[in-house]
């Protein structure tokens, strides 16, 4: 039964893998690197055209929405031809149907170096086994560390650019250890602690989780089982996209508008109260162009992010009451779209409070990274630690790296900024840029 799902999924997985391969060629061009993923999707489709002249004709017909997009689309013909040639070589070789199918089939069986394969994720979603549940994480906290052998990486950044946040400078390094998972991308120290952990707590406390109990039961109950599972991204992605919205260029218009989101929810075969509430709210949002753009952009970003998760981790499955697979979760599932609308609405109401939690989180992690990467660093007694790190660092054995432990109370501590030992410009930059880890592109 499950094998049939894998075969049915194969063409979609090939499409997503191929698009990712082409995206890598695009990002090698400085004028293109860092542009909106919505634009990259349009560019990728053009490069599939085998005839370079036809492809360039379609390229010129893409309408830029911002100055950055105009620059990206105005690359010289020679540069376009080079990208096109790389793409066509890729499509006939590594990115061919045959090779991509083999790669994806291998990954199902966990033979890829990328981590647990699709089959493992399916079994994990069905199992209802409690591992990194919200309750357990509230007890243990989010635990962040850096291996001893990676301290030199942080120290080098700190020495070269002390005026820039270490998290920002090292954002593309895979040197963080988060809850025991080594080799994690540095941007995930904020994603895991805020988008997953903080927001899951907030959804529970604000009543959103209770309203969506049936939906989350149908996708494996990530708050009760594993908050960092494949399906746990359903909780984190709207918060991540909300942070991303804060950095959007003026003029960028979303692929999925608020009006289209409304129509997608309307396709539900039987409206839930959640869907009725979301549609009613979107009716109000549509009357305000800026709010409509905001909702549309965040919803579009969530869908793009879930497609990326689908590529890397496989389809999130729909489960029956016995938690057996019955289908795939549609990317525009009406109940999930309604959840996304509810999250945007709630985050809009509490934005100063939420962004304060983001900055508290980042300040504590930044202080920890700077503390452990100083030349004369050595484990000390709690009272000898910087004020913000006292009782938030676990001092392990003499030669082990101390671990930073973050809990909800730490993110909501109003004294963090005041007690910070960071350079004032670094602290203020972190506070002013709550979305800086929502992109891999350097901001400073």
C-alpha positions in Angstrom: 0.0 0.0 0.0 2.7 2.5 1.0 4.8 1.5 -1.9 2.0 2.5 -4.2 2.1 6.0 -2.6 5.8 6.2 -3.3 5.4 5.4 -7.0 2.5 7.8 -7.3 4.7 10.5 -5.7 7.7 9.9 -7.9 6.9 12.3 -10.8 6.3 15.1 -8.3 9.6 14.3 -6.4 11.5 14.3 -9.7 10.0 17.7 -10.6 11.0 19.2 -7.3 14.5 17.7 -7.4 15.0 19.0 -10.9 13.9 22.5 -10.0 16.3 22.5 -7.1 19.1 21.5 -9.3 18.4 24.4 -11.8 18.0 26.8 -8.9 21.6 26.1 -7.9 22.8 27.3 -11.3 20.8 30.5 -11.0 22.1 31.3 -7.6 25.7 31.2 -8.9 24.9 34.5 -10.7 25.5 37.4 -8.3 22.7 39.5 -9.7 20.2 36.7 -9.2 21.4 35.3 -5.9 19.1 36.3 -3.1 16.1 37.1 -5.2 12.6 35.9 -4.3 11.9 32.2 -4.7 8.8 33.1 -6.7 11.0 34.7 -9.3 13.4 31.7 -9.3 10.6 29.4 -10.1 9.7 31.5 -13.2 13.3 31.5 -14.2 13.7 27.8 -13.8 10.7 27.0 -16.1 12.3 29.2 -18.8 15.6 27.3 -18.6 13.9 24.0 -19.3 13.3 25.1 -22.9 16.0 23.4 -25.0 16.4 26.1 -27.7 18.5 28.9 -26.2 16.9 31.6 -28.4 13.4 30.6 -27.5 14.4 30.4 -23.8 15.9 33.9 -23.9 12.7 35.2 -25.6 10.6 33.8 -22.7 13.2 35.1 -20.2 12.7 38.7 -21.5 9.0 38.4 -21.1 9.2 37.8 -17.3 8.1 41.1 -15.7 10.3 42.4 -12.9 8.5 43.7 -9.8 11.5 45.4 -8.1 14.8 46.9 -9.0 16.6 43.8 -7.7 14.5 41.6 -10.0 15.1 44.0 -12.9 18.8 43.6 -12.3 18.5 39.8 -12.2 16.6 39.6 -15.4 19.0 42.0 -17.2 22.0 39.7 -17.1 24.1 39.7 -20.3 23.1 37.3 -23.1 26.4 35.4 -22.6 25.6 34.9 -18.9 22.1 33.6 -19.8 23.6 31.3 -22.4 26.0 29.9 -19.9 23.2 29.2 -17.3 21.1 27.7 -20.1 23.9 25.4 -21.2 24.6 24.3 -17.6 20.9 23.5 -17.2 20.6 21.6 -20.4 23.7 19.5 -19.5 22.2 18.9 -16.1 18.9 17.8 -17.6 20.5 15.3 -19.9 22.8 13.9 -17.2 22.5 14.2 -13.4 19.1 15.8 -13.7 17.6 13.3 -16.2 14.4 11.4 -15.4 16.4 8.1 -15.0 19.0 9.5 -12.6 16.6 11.5 -10.5 14.3 8.5 -10.1 17.2 6.4 -8.9 18.3 9.1 -6.5 14.8 9.4 -5.1 14.3 5.6 -4.8 17.6 5.3 -3.0 16.5 8.1 -0.6 13.3 6.3 0.2 15.4 3.4 1.6 17.6 5.7 3.7 20.6 5.1 1.5 21.2 8.9 1.0 23.6 10.8 3.1 20.9 13.5 3.6 19.4 11.7 6.6 16.3 9.6 7.3 14.6 8.7 4.0 10.9 9.0 3.0 9.9 5.6 4.4 11.4 6.3 7.8 9.6 9.6 7.9 6.3 7.9 7.0 6.7 5.3 9.7 7.7 8.0 12.2 4.6 10.0 11.3 2.3 7.0 11.9 4.0 5.7 15.0 2.7 8.3 17.5 5.9 7.6 19.4 6.7 10.5 21.8 10.3 11.7 21.4 10.7 15.5 21.1 7.1 16.4 22.1 6.3 19.9 23.3 5.9 18.7 26.8 9.3 17.1 26.9 10.9 20.1 25.3 9.3 22.4 27.9 11.0 20.3 30.5 14.4 19.9 28.9 14.5 23.2 26.9 16.1 23.7 23.5 19.7 22.7 23.8 22.2 24.5 21.6 26.0 23.8 21.3 29.0 24.0 19.0 31.5 21.2 18.8 35.0 22.0 20.0 36.4 21.5 16.5 34.1 24.2 15.1 35.0 26.9 17.6 37.7 28.1 15.3 35.1 28.9 12.6 33.2 31.2 15.0 36.4 32.7 16.3 37.6 33.6 12.8 34.3 35.4 12.0 34.4 37.2 15.3 38.0 38.3 14.7 37.3 39.4 11.1 33.9 41.1 11.6 33.3 41.7 15.3 30.8 44.4 14.5 28.5 41.8 12.8 26.4 39.2 14.5 28.1 35.8 14.6 24.8 34.1 13.7 24.6 36.4 10.7 28.2 35.9 9.6 28.1 32.1 10.0 24.5 31.6 8.9 25.5 29.3 6.1 27.8 27.1 8.2 26.7 23.7 9.3 28.3 23.7 12.7 25.5 24.0 15.2 24.3 21.1 17.4 20.6 21.5 18.3 18.9 19.0 20.6 21.7 16.5 19.9 21.6 16.9 16.1 25.0 17.9 14.9 26.0 19.6 11.6 22.9 21.8 11.7 22.7 24.9 9.7 23.3 28.0 11.8 20.0 29.6 10.8 18.2 26.7 12.4 19.2 27.9 15.9 16.4 30.5 15.5 14.1 28.4 13.4 14.0 25.5 15.8 13.8 27.6 19.0 11.3 30.2 17.8 9.4 28.9 14.8 9.0 25.4 16.2 9.2 25.7 20.0 8.1 29.2 20.9 5.2 29.2 18.4 4.0 25.7 19.4 3.7 26.9 23.0 1.9 30.0 21.8 -0.6 28.1 19.7 -1.3 25.9 22.7 -1.7 28.8 25.1 -3.8 30.9 22.7 -6.2 28.1 21.9 -5.3 27.7 18.3 -4.1 24.2 18.8 -7.4 23.1 20.4 -9.3 24.5 17.4 -7.2 22.4 15.0 -7.0 19.2 17.1 -8.7 17.1 14.4 -6.4 18.4 11.7 -3.2 17.8 13.6 -4.4 14.4 14.6 -4.8 13.6 10.9 -1.1 14.5 10.3 0.5 12.7 13.2 0.2 15.1 16.2 3.6 16.7 16.1 3.2 18.7 19.3 2.5 15.4 21.2 5.1 13.3 19.4 7.9 15.1 17.6 7.9 18.8 17.1 10.9 18.6 14.8 9.4 15.9 12.5 8.5 16.4 8.9 5.0 17.2 9.8 6.2 19.6 12.5 7.0 22.0 9.7 3.3 22.6 9.4 3.5 24.4 12.7 6.8 26.2 12.1 6.4 27.3 8.4 3.8 30.1 9.0 6.0 31.7 11.7 9.1 31.4 9.5 7.2 33.0 6.6 6.0 35.8 8.9 9.6 36.6 9.8 10.5 36.5 6.1 7.7 39.0 5.3 9.5 41.6 7.4 12.3 41.6 4.8 10.3 41.6 1.6 11.2 44.2 -1.1 8.6 46.8 -1.8 6.8 45.9 -5.0 7.0 42.1 -4.7 3.5 40.7 -5.3 2.6 37.2 -4.2 1.8 34.3 -6.5 -1.1 33.3 -4.3 -3.1 36.3 -3.4 -5.4 36.7 -0.4 -8.3 36.4 -2.8 -7.0 33.1 -4.3 -6.4 31.7 -0.8 -10.0 32.5 -0.1 -11.1 30.6 -3.2 -8.9 27.6 -2.3 -10.5 27.3 1.1 -13.9 27.6 -0.6 -13.1 24.3 -2.5 -13.5 22.4 0.8 -16.2 19.7 0.4 -17.6 20.5 3.9 -16.7 23.7 5.7 -15.3 23.5 9.2 -15.8 26.4 11.6 -12.1 27.1 11.2 -12.6 27.5 7.4 -15.6 29.7 7.8 -13.6 31.9 10.2 -10.7 32.1 7.8 -12.9 33.0 4.8 -14.6 35.6 6.8 -11.3 37.1 7.9 -9.9 37.0 4.3 -13.0 38.9 3.1 -12.0 41.7 5.4 -8.3 41.4 4.5 -9.0 41.8 0.8 -10.4 45.3 1.3 -6.9 46.5 2.5 -4.3 46.2 -0.3 -1.3 46.2 2.1 -2.9 43.5 4.3 -4.0 41.5 1.3 -0.4 41.6 0.0 0.9 40.5 3.5 -1.4 37.6 3.8 -0.8 36.5 0.2 3.0 36.8 0.5 3.1 34.7 3.7 0.7 32.1 2.4 2.7 31.8 -0.8 6.0 31.5 1.2 4.5 28.8 3.4 3.5 26.7 0.3 6.9 27.2 -1.3 8.5 26.1 2.0 6.3 23.0 2.3 7.2 22.1 -1.3 10.9 22.3 -0.3 10.2 20.1 2.7 8.4 17.7 0.4 11.5 17.5 -1.8 13.8 16.9 1.2 11.6 14.8 3.5 8.8 13.4 1.4 5.1 14.0 1.3 3.3 14.7 4.6 0.7 12.0 4.8 -3.0 12.2 5.8 -3.8 9.6 8.4 -7.0 8.0 9.5 -8.2 7.6 13.1 -5.9 4.6 13.5 -3.0 6.7 12.2 -2.6 4.7 9.0 -1.8 6.4 5.8 -4.8 7.1 3.6 -3.5 9.8 1.3 -1.1 12.8 0.9 -1.8 16.1 2.5 -2.6 18.5 -0.4 -0.3 21.5 -0.5 -3.4 23.8 -0.5 -5.4 21.8 2.0 -8.3 24.1 3.1 -8.0 23.3 6.8 -4.2 24.0 6.7 -4.7 27.2 4.8 -7.2 28.2 7.4 -4.6 27.4 10.1 -2.1 29.6 8.3 -4.6 32.5 8.2 -5.2 32.0 11.9 -1.4 32.2 12.6 -0.9 35.3 10.5 -3.8 36.9 12.3 -2.5 36.0 15.7 1.1 37.1 15.0 -0.2 40.4 13.6 -2.0 41.0 16.9 1.1 40.1 19.1 3.8 41.2 16.7 5.8 43.4 19.2 5.6 40.6 21.8 6.6 37.9 19.3 9.5 39.9 17.8 10.7 40.7 21.3 10.9 36.9 21.9 12.8 36.5 18.6 15.3 39.1 19.6 15.7 37.8 23.2 16.3 34.4 21.7 18.9 35.7 19.2 20.7 37.8 21.8 21.1 34.9 24.2 22.4 32.6 21.4 24.7 35.4 20.1 26.1 36.0 23.6 26.7 32.2 24.0 28.5 32.0 20.6 30.7 35.0 21.4 31.5 33.7 24.9 32.6 30.2 23.9 34.6 31.5 20.8 36.8 33.9 22.7 40.5 32.9 22.8 40.6 32.7 26.6 37.3 30.8 27.0 37.2 28.1 29.5 34.2 26.5 31.4 33.6 28.5 34.6 31.3 28.6 37.6 27.8 30.0 37.0 28.5 33.2 38.9 31.5 33.9 36.7 29.4 33.8 33.5 28.0 36.9 31.8 24.7 37.9 33.4 22.5 36.6 30.6 24.2 33.2 30.5 24.0 32.5 34.2 21.9 29.4 34.8 21.2 29.2 31.1 24.4 27.3 30.4 25.0 23.7 31.4 28.7 23.4 32.5 29.6 19.9 31.5 32.7 17.9 32.3 36.1 19.8 32.3 36.9 19.2 28.6 33.3 19.3 27.3 31.7 22.2 25.6 29.1 24.0 27.7 25.5 23.8 26.3 23.1 26.7 26.1 19.6 25.7 27.3 16.6 27.9 26.3 13.1 27.8 27.6 10.0 29.8 27.1 10.7 31.9 30.2 14.0 32.9 28.6 12.5 34.2 25.4 9.9 36.2 27.4 12.4 37.7 29.9 12.2 41.5 29.5 15.6 42.0 31.0 17.6 40.2 28.3 18.3 43.3 26.2 19.2 45.4 29.2 21.7 42.8 30.6 23.2 42.0 27.3 27.0 42.2 27.1 27.0 42.4 23.3 28.3 45.4 21.5 25.4 47.9 21.4 25.4 48.0 17.6 25.2 44.2 17.3 22.4 44.0 19.9 20.4 46.8 18.2 20.9 45.2 14.8 19.5 41.9 16.1 16.5 43.7 17.6 15.8 45.6 14.3 16.1 42.5 12.1 13.9 39.7 13.5 13.8 37.9 10.2 17.6 37.8 9.5 17.8 34.1 9.8 14.8 33.5 7.6 17.1 33.8 4.6 20.4 32.3 3.7 21.5 35.5 2.0 23.9 37.8 3.9 22.2 41.0 5.3 25.2 42.7 6.8 
